[in-house]
Amino acid sequence: MYPQFSSDPNTLDPLWGEHQPLDVACFLSPRPEWSTAKPFGADAVAVAAFQALTFDWEASNSRHLDLNISRQSLSELAEDPTTAAELWRALQSNSSVFLHVHVTHAGFSPDPKAGKRYDQYRTIHQASSLVKYAARPNAKNASLLLSPLETQHGPEPSSSEPVISYWKPAASVSLVTDFTRYPVEELPVLVYQNLKYVQHPLDRRWRYLPALYVDDLAQVQEQLVPLNASLDDGVDGELTLPLRVSWSPLSFARWQMQLTFAMAFSSQEQMGVPSSD
């Protein structure tokens, strides 16, 4: 349910201020929802972090990390080895794996159990799937992700399954960097439906939190990596999945445009037209 705005004053204001120092933590999880019932991160593996960011357009806020996701690297990063094993099994079995991004004011924690270091108004979270489901390409032209030591010889993969899972090798995470006070009647409906609002206890005014956006539109079908059970072990060389996690600010206008494109592509796929077309 979206809030009902009062008409005095009839503006929607930003909750976070310009130049606010920020920290970002990225996790992989087989679950789309972030559990608050269990200890923080119990169902996830921390894989990347960006620190000393600011909520503005400084050039230092554009960064990226290149990761190699493997059974071994997940085991080394996970606090619980069973979580790493569950993640790898999900990739083997065509299940989804999600990137969870937590953004907090510097010095604060996204963990609700962190006591005074947690403030619900100083943290935001976004989850995005790193697995895409699409029709199997021509078997002769498809190459499964194998380590450099693996060869491509041997029987070709079965084409009996019309839809297979693909790994997205890049996650472009952006924070919508905007500090405008918007008249409620002028806020685009699509943006209104994608913003998160809070009613601050100090003055009971509704304000909007900055939006997180993970861009999938830049990745074409040829960049996606087919997944299958060949990820089972690294006997002949460790099997890895590349993942570039990038972070950058995003303007309100460009965010609105990307939301429109994403909705159009979603409608196209629902009508049976592949996104690759």
KAGIVEN-V439158 format. One record per residue. RES is the residue in one small letter. NEAR is the number of other C-alpha atoms within 12 Angstrom. D_FIRST is the distance of its C-alpha to the first C-alpha in Angstrom with 2 decimals. Layout:
# KAGIVEN-V439158
res = [RES RES]
near = [NEAR NEAR]
d_first = [D_FIRST D_FIRST]
This chain:
# KAGIVEN-V439158
res = [m y p q f s s d p n t l d p l w g e h q p l d v a c f l s p r p e w s t a k p f g a d a v a v a a f q a l t f d w e a s n s r h l d l n i s r q s l s e l a e d p t t a a e l w r a l q s n s s v f l h v h v t h a g f s p d p k a g k r y d q y r t i h q a s s l v k y a a r p n a k n a s l l l s p l e t q h g p e p s s s e p v i s y w k p a a s v s l v t d f t r y p v e e l p v l v y q n l k y v q h p l d r r w r y l p a l y v d d l a q v q e q l v p l n a s l d d g v d g e l t l p l r v s w s p l s f a r w q m q l t f a m a f s s q e q m g v p s s d]
near = [10 15 19 18 24 17 13 11 17 19 22 32 29 29 31 34 24 21 19 25 25 31 30 42 37 36 41 44 40 36 27 24 23 30 20 15 13 13 17 21 34 26 32 40 39 33 34 31 27 30 25 23 30 30 40 27 22 19 13 17 29 25 25 23 22 20 23 23 38 33 33 24 26 32 23 19 25 28 21 20 21 21 28 34 29 28 38 39 27 29 40 31 22 28 28 31 38 34 41 40 44 38 45 38 31 26 21 27 28 37 29 24 18 16 12 14 19 20 22 28 30 32 34 38 34 32 31 33 32 43 36 33 29 27 24 30 28 14 19 15 13 24 26 33 31 29 24 15 15 21 15 18 12 8 10 15 24 18 16 13 16 14 19 32 32 38 41 39 35 35 39 33 39 35 40 34 33 30 25 25 21 23 19 25 17 15 23 20 15 18 27 27 17 27 33 27 30 30 24 20 11 10 9 14 24 31 36 38 35 41 38 36 39 36 31 31 25 21 23 20 26 21 22 33 33 36 40 32 22 27 32 25 22 19 14 15 18 23 32 32 36 25 28 26 36 29 38 31 31 30 24 27 17 20 30 26 20 26 29 20 20 22 20 17 21 19 15 16 18 12 11 14 15 21 27 22 12]
d_first = [0.00 3.79 6.60 9.23 12.39 15.71 18.66 21.10 21.17 18.84 18.66 16.43 18.83 19.40 19.26 22.14 25.52 27.97 30.57 28.60 30.44 28.41 29.10 27.73 28.17 27.87 28.00 28.61 27.18 27.31 23.74 20.53 18.70 20.14 21.30 21.19 23.21 26.33 28.26 26.78 27.74 29.36 28.14 28.72 31.61 31.62 33.21 32.80 32.16 32.35 33.38 34.36 31.84 30.69 27.64 29.67 31.88 34.87 36.72 36.72 32.98 33.77 34.84 35.12 36.38 38.24 37.89 39.74 37.74 40.16 40.74 42.89 40.67 37.67 40.00 41.21 37.79 36.12 36.43 36.60 38.75 36.92 33.72 35.82 37.43 34.14 32.96 36.26 36.22 32.83 34.41 37.44 35.64 33.41 30.27 27.57 27.80 25.05 25.43 23.29 23.41 22.96 23.47 24.44 26.33 29.98 31.18 27.86 26.70 23.52 24.61 22.85 26.27 28.16 28.43 28.81 28.46 24.76 22.20 18.48 18.54 21.48 20.42 18.26 18.44 18.42 19.91 21.80 24.20 27.86 28.99 28.97 30.16 32.52 35.72 38.88 41.13 44.85 46.18 49.14 47.03 44.47 45.11 43.40 42.71 45.82 47.33 50.20 52.65 51.43 53.08 51.66 54.53 54.30 52.75 49.94 46.48 45.90 44.15 43.32 39.60 38.08 35.01 35.35 33.32 33.81 33.38 31.85 34.43 32.36 29.00 28.49 25.86 24.98 23.23 22.02 24.40 23.45 23.73 23.09 21.59 19.70 19.67 16.15 17.72 19.45 16.73 16.91 14.01 14.64 14.63 11.56 9.66 11.77 11.83 10.58 10.38 11.96 13.33 16.94 18.89 21.95 20.95 17.32 16.71 13.65 15.07 14.46 15.89 18.28 17.28 19.44 20.73 23.19 25.37 26.62 27.99 31.17 32.39 34.53 35.53 38.93 37.50 35.66 37.65 38.16 37.64 39.68 41.55 44.17 42.06 43.59 46.11 48.01 51.55 52.76 50.69 47.18 44.45 41.79 38.61 38.33 35.11 34.80 31.85 31.62 29.73 29.56 27.68 25.93 25.71 22.63 24.51 25.49 22.03 20.79 23.85 23.36 19.79 21.40 24.26 22.23 20.29 23.73 25.35 22.72 23.31 27.00 27.04 25.22 28.09 30.59 31.70 32.13 30.59 34.16 35.13]
